[in-house]
């Protein structure tokens, strides 16, 4: 099944992948594209996925590697202490409340 037709712009997504776990640590800092959100039905078929941790996303890296990602790895609105992208977004929102 191809998800290429679901490609979405990167906001509110990070511009670079943020590896929160050992898996894909080598991809930390790499750009990516979100292809779509994983449905609950699809998530039930993915090994190691906790349905309570949804949503998850299907992403692709520039080299063509496609994988599933947790929200804190790809979304800006999941706070990670010390995350410069998130903190920049928060500063911009405080400076211009009409944008939030």
C-alpha positions in Angstrom: 0.0 0.0 0.0 1.5 3.4 -1.0 1.0 6.3 1.3 2.8 8.8 -1.0 -0.5 10.6 -1.7 -0.8 11.5 2.0 2.4 13.6 2.1 1.7 16.6 4.4 3.7 19.9 5.0 6.1 19.7 7.9 4.2 22.0 10.3 3.4 21.3 13.1 6.1 18.8 12.4 9.8 19.1 13.2 12.2 19.9 10.4 14.5 17.2 11.7 13.9 13.8 13.2 14.4 13.7 17.0 15.4 10.2 18.1 14.0 9.7 21.6 14.9 6.1 21.9 17.8 3.9 20.9 16.0 2.8 17.7 16.9 5.1 14.8 19.5 7.0 16.9 21.6 7.2 13.8 18.7 9.1 12.1 18.7 11.9 14.8 18.8 15.3 13.1 17.9 14.0 9.6 15.1 15.7 7.7 12.0 13.7 7.0 8.5 13.9 5.4 5.3 12.8 7.2 3.3 10.6 4.9 0.4 10.1 7.2 -0.9 9.0 10.6 -1.1 5.3 11.4 -4.6 4.1 11.9 -5.6 2.2 15.0 -6.1 -0.9 12.8 -2.7 -0.6 11.3 -1.1 0.0 14.7 -2.5 -3.2 16.0 -0.4 -5.1 13.3 2.9 -3.3 14.1 5.1 -5.2 16.6 5.9 -3.2 19.7 3.2 -0.5 19.3 1.3 0.5 22.4 -2.2 1.7 21.2 -2.3 4.0 24.2 0.7 5.9 22.8 -1.1 6.8 19.6 -0.9 8.7 17.3 2.0 7.3 15.4 3.2 8.5 12.0 4.5 7.0 8.8 7.6 9.0 7.8 10.2 8.8 5.0 13.8 10.0 5.1 15.5 11.5 2.0 17.3 8.2 1.3 13.8 6.5 0.9 13.8 4.7 4.2 10.2 4.5 5.4 9.3 3.8 9.1 6.9 4.5 11.9 7.6 7.3 14.4 6.3 8.3 17.8 4.8 11.8 18.1 7.6 13.1 20.2 10.0 12.2 17.4 8.2 14.2 14.7 5.8 16.7 16.2 6.6 20.1 17.6 3.7 20.2 20.0 5.0 17.3 22.1 7.3 19.0 24.5 10.8 17.6 25.1 12.8 19.5 27.7 15.6 21.6 26.1 14.2 21.1 22.6 15.3 24.2 20.6 12.7 23.8 17.8 9.8 23.6 20.4 11.1 26.5 22.4 11.5 28.7 19.2 7.9 27.8 18.3 6.7 28.8 21.8 8.6 32.1 21.6 7.0 32.9 18.2 3.6 32.1 19.5 4.0 34.3 22.6 5.3 37.1 20.3 2.3 36.9 18.0 -0.7 35.4 19.8 -2.9 35.7 16.7 -0.9 32.9 15.1 -1.7 30.3 17.7 
